[in-house]
Every structure is written in structure tokens, then in C-alpha cells.
Amino acid sequence: MGHHKQPYDPTGSTMSLGDHLEELRARLILALVGLFIGTMISFTFGKFIIRLIEKPYVNVMTHYANKHVNDVNVAGATSFVELLSNNLVEALESDPNAPDLDAKTIRFMQRLYEKTEEQWQADAPSTPWAFSNTQVPRLQILAPADGFVGFMKISMICGLVLSAPWVFYQLWMFVAAGLYEHERRAVQMAVPFSAGLFITGALFFLFIVAPLSLKFFLGFGDLIGVSCHWTFQKYISFITVLMLVFGIAFQTPIAIYILNRTGLVLVESLRSSRKFVIFSIFVIAAMATPPDVVSQVTLALPLYGLYEIGIILCVLFNKPANQASSLESKP
């Protein structure tokens, strides 16, 4: 029994167990090589990638800080006017050396204070209390190695995203080696879409779901009376893990399409199982995401939409796979 130095090209020949193992080894090596190259590219542009991943945090925290500072400034301005007016009245009443001022003069001065304060708020919002736009929120590092570990984690996850087309090609070609000829064609057609869906899912979380989740956590912190100061390590773990979860979850249409083309699942069964699928999707979303409603719902809803897209693909490209499989022999 010969061994293949190059990955096996599934063209219809039979494969023994040893050939399958050799094929698996070769595909894994090629996938890891692609992942390594993608990781090195990500490592080279690591600082830019960190700024990109940090963007949801910066935007949310800047908005949050400005909102709270504006609230403090308004409250402070009101108390400032009231305090100044009260001190004026008290000083006039208690100080024998104070000038004689009638009520109309005191009221005039109070209105002048209020007008000055309003103009100050309108024309000069950048005050000693105000949040400076030049102060970009930064994540914290609490342990010496946290920055390095987080940087390597980012490089590996982004390397996987960059090398996704190559990695998925190797994965699906290994699967195709044990299928019928018509099934192999279906898998080969699915490879580019699989990689594209993975990248789409990862970016969907980063730019759509992550800001919503961060706002939820900040709001919950206010609700229970605690301040949120997130570390670089924890934030990177949160973002990168869920980028992977969403990227894998977005493979749903391709998985459904391949299962249907191989005759393992029928379109009628997919349609009749919707209520069970919806329940299962919300259970999976609850297990795969942090314990917040926003992340769970924003994963569950796209998952169900992708499930329906999978059914549509099966209907559009459906072929009598069972009939075709009866005419072919397994490798």
C-alpha cells in the first residue's frame, strides 16, 4: 500500500483506511501551514489589528463617558448657580460690611449668573469637567504577560480568518475524498462560500453584535451601581472567542446544503422541523455566548435566518441525490 506525498486528489479512485489517514495527515499539514502564514501576516500588522478589534470598545466607552460627563456638567452647572445665589443672599444677610442691595438687584445678579452659565455651556463645552476627545479610552493590563498573550491570541484568530479559504478548502477536500462523485462536486462548490460565510460571521460580530453587547454590559453595570474597567486580556478573549463562534455558526447554510445533497436530510424534514430548530438554536446561542440577552438573540436570529437560507439553497440546487447515489459506488 503506497503513501501519498501530495494530498490525494479525489477523482473517483478508491481509498483504503491507510490512504484516508495519509490524506488526513497531508490536509492537516497544509491547513496548519496556511494558518501559520496567516498568523505571521497578522503578527506583522498586529498593532493595526488591535486598533480594529478595539474600535467597538473605544466607540462605546467614548459615548458612555461623554454622556455621563454631560449629565454631571448639567447637574454641576445648576448647583453652581444655585450655590452662588444662595451664598450671595447669605453673605448679604450675615455680613455687616456687605453693601446694601435690594431684592431687584439680587434677582438681576441671579439672572446674570444663569445667563452666563447658559452661554458657558453653549460656547465652551470643553471645561475642566468635560471629557476630552483627545483622551481615547484604553484597555488595561494587570499582569506583565497579559499584553503579550492577548497579542498572540489576536494574531492566531486573525490568522485563521485570513487563511479561512485555504483551511476550509483542505477540510472539505478531505471530506470529499470519501463521497460519491456528485457529492464531491457539491462540496467543491461549497468551499468558497464556506470561507466567505466564516469571515462574514466574524466581522458581523465585531462590528454589529460587539457594540450592542458592550452597551448592555455598561448599562447593567450602572444598574447595579458598579463601574466597568475592562482589561485587555479579558476583552480580547471575549471578542476573539465570539468571532470564532459567529464564524462557525455562519456555516449553517453550507452544512444543510451538503447534508441534503448527500441524501442525509430531506427538504421536507427541514421544513417540518422548524419549531424544534428554533428551540435548539436558542439553546445553542445561550451556551455559546456570554450570559447576556443581546449576544444570545443576535446570534440566534442570524442562525435561524441562515437555516432558512440553507433550505432555499436545497430547493434551488436540489437534485435527486438518492437516485444518483444508487448509480455510483462508494470509494
N, C-alpha and C positions, 0 to 999 in steps of 0.2 A: 504494500500500500504506500503510494508516494505521498510526499508532503509538498504543499504549495508554498513557494517563496513569495508569490504575489497573491493578493486577495483573489478568492475564487470569483469568477465572472459567471453569474447564474444564467446560463444559456440553454438549460434543458438537460444537462447530463446528471446522472445520479451521484449522490454523495453518501459515503459511509459515515458512521459515527466519528471516526478519526478525522475525516475530511471536515465535518461540521465543527469539531473542536479546533482544528487548524484554521478554519475560516473565521471562527470567533476570535481566536488569538490575533490573527492578522488585522481584522477590523478594529479590535480594541487598540492595538498599537497605533494604527493610522489615526483613529479618533483622538487618542491621547497626544499624538504628535501635533495634530491640528489645535487641540486645546492648549498645548504648551506654547505654540506660536501665537495664538490669540492672547494668552496671558502675558507674554513678553511685550506684545504691542500695547496692551492695556497698562502694563507696568511703565512703559516709556511715557505714555500720556496720562499717568496716574493723577497728577495734580488737576488736570482739566476734568478728568472723570469724577474726581472727588467734588469739584465745584458743581458739576452737573447733578450728581446724586444729592448734594447738599442744598440744591436750589429750592425744593419744596420746603425744607426746614427754614431757610433764610426768608422766603416769602411769607410763610405763615407767622414766624416769630416777629418779623418786622411789622406786619399788620397788627398782630396782637399787642406788641409794645406800643405802637403809635396810638391804638385805640385806648389802651389803659392810661397812657400819659395824657391824652386829650381829656379823658374823664377827670383825671387828677387836676389838670390845669384849670378846667372849668370850675370844679369844686373849690380849688385854691383861690381862683380869682374872686368868686363870690364871697368866700370867707375873708379875703383880703379887704374888700370894700366894706363889708360889714364891720370887720375888726377895726379898720381905720376910722370909720364913722363913730363907732361906739367909744373908741379911745378919745376921739375929739370931744364928744359930749362929756365924757367922764373927766377929762382934763380941764375943760371949761368950768365944770361944777366944783371940782376939788381944789384947783389951783387958785389961790387968791391973787396971784400976779397975772392970771390969764386976761387977755383983752376982752372987753365987753362985746359979745356978738349976739345979735337977736336970732330968733328961730329961722327967719327968712335967709339970713346969711349962712347959717349952718346947713340948711337944706340946699342952698346953692352950691356949697362946697361938696356936699354928698353927691349931687348930680354931676359935678365936675369930676369927682373921683370915678364915678360909674362910667362916664363918657370916655375918660382917659383909659380905663380898663378895657372897655369895648374896642377902642382903637388899637390898643396894645395887642389884643387878641387877634384882630383882623390884619394888622400891618406887620406885626413882628411875632409870628408863631414860634420862631426859634428862640426860646427863652432858656434860662438856666434849668428850668424843669423839663423842657421839651426833649424828645428823643431825637438825637442827631442822625440824619440819614447816612452820614458817613460811617457810623458805627454799625458794621454788618454783624449780625449775630453769629457767634462761633460756637461750635460744639466743644465740649470739654474732654480732656484726657486726664484720668485719675490715677493711672498706673503707667510706669515707664514704657512698657511694651505694647500698650493699647493702640497707640498710633500705628506702629509697625504691623501689628496683627490685623487691624482694620484695613490698612492699605493693601496688604496681601490678599485679604478676603475680597476686596473690591476688584483687584486685578484678576483673580480667578473667576469671579462671577461674570465680569465684563468680557474676559477671555472666552468664556463659554458662550456668551451672547454673540460675540464676533465670529466664533468658529461654529456656530449653530448649524449653518447649511452643511458644512463638511461632516460634523459629528452625526447629524441626522441622516445624511447620505450613507455613512458607514453602518449605522444602526439598521436602517431599512434594507440595505443591500444584504446584510446578514439574514434578516428575516426572509427576504425574497428568495434566498438560496434554497429554502425548504418548501416553496409553494409551487402551485401549478403555473404554467406559462401565462395564462390570462391573469392570474393573481399577481404575478411578478410585474406585469405591465401596470396594474393598478397601483402597486406600491411605488414603482418608479415615477408615476405621475404625481404621487402624493408628496414625494420628498421635498421639492422646493416650497410647496405650500406649508408643509410641516415646519420648516425652518422659519418661514415668514411669520407664521402664527406664533411661534415661540418668541420671536423678537417683538411682535406686536403686543403680546401679553405682558412682557416685561416692561415695555415702555408705557403701556396702559396703566399699570400700577404706579409707576414712577411719577407720571405727570397728571393722572386723574385721581387715582384712589389715595395715594400717599398724602396729598394736601388735605383731603377730606378727613382721613384718619387722624392726622396731626391736629387739625382743628377740634376734632371730637375729644382727643385726649387733653388738649389745653382747656377746653370748656369744662370737662369733667374735673380737672384739677381746680378750677375756680369754684365749681360746685361744692367740692369737699374741703375747700379752703387750704390748698397746698400750692406751692409754686413749682413749675416744671423746669428743671435744669437737666437736659439730656446729655449723656456722654457720647463721644464719638464712636466708641465700641458698640454700645447698645443700639445707637441709631443705625449704624451700618449693618448690624446683624438684622435688625427689623426690616430695613429696606431691601437688602440683598436676598434674604430668605423668601420674602413675599414676591420679589421679582421672579425668582425661580418658580414659586408656586403658581403664579399667574401665567408664566410662560408655558409650564407643563399643562395647566388647565386649559389653555387655548388650543391644545392638541385634540380636543374632543371631536370636532367635525371630521378630522382625518381618521381618528380611531374608528368612529362609527362607519365612515365610508369604506374602510378596509375590511371591517368585520362583515359588512353587508356584501362586498364584492367576493369575499371568500366563502359566502354562504352560511356563516355562523349566526347571523342575525338578519331577520326579515324586516322590511319596512313596516308591515302590518304590526309586528311585535313592538317596534319602536313607537308607533303611534298609540297603541293601546296601553303602553306603559308610562305615559306622561306623568300621571299623578304620583306614581312610585319614584319616577326620576326626579321630580321636583322635590319630594321629601329627601331623597338621597343627596341631591345637590346641596340643600341647605345644611344637612348633617356634615357633608364633606367640607363645605365652606366654614362651618363652625370649628371643625377640627384643624383645618389648615391655616386659619388666620388667628390673630390675637383676639382676646375676648371683648371685642367691641362690635357693635351692630353695624357700623359703617363699613368696615372691612368685609364682614360676612356677607352683607347684602350686595356690595359692589363686586364681590366675586361670584355670588350665587346667580345674580341676574345675567351677567355675561355668559356664565356657564350654560344656563338654560337656553339663552339665545343661540349659543354655539351648538347645542344639542339639536335645536330646530334647523340650523343651517346644515348639520350633518344629515338630517332626514331629507332636506331639499337636495343635497348632493346625491344621495342614494336614488332619489326619484329621477333626477336629471340624467345620471350616468348609469342607471341600473341596467344590468344585462343578466340574462339567465345564467347566473354563475353555477347553479347546481347542475344545469344541463351541460355546461361546458366542462365542469369538473368530472362528469361521468365519462367524458370522451378522452380525458387525459389521465395519466398515471402519476402518482406522487413520485417525487425524486427520492 
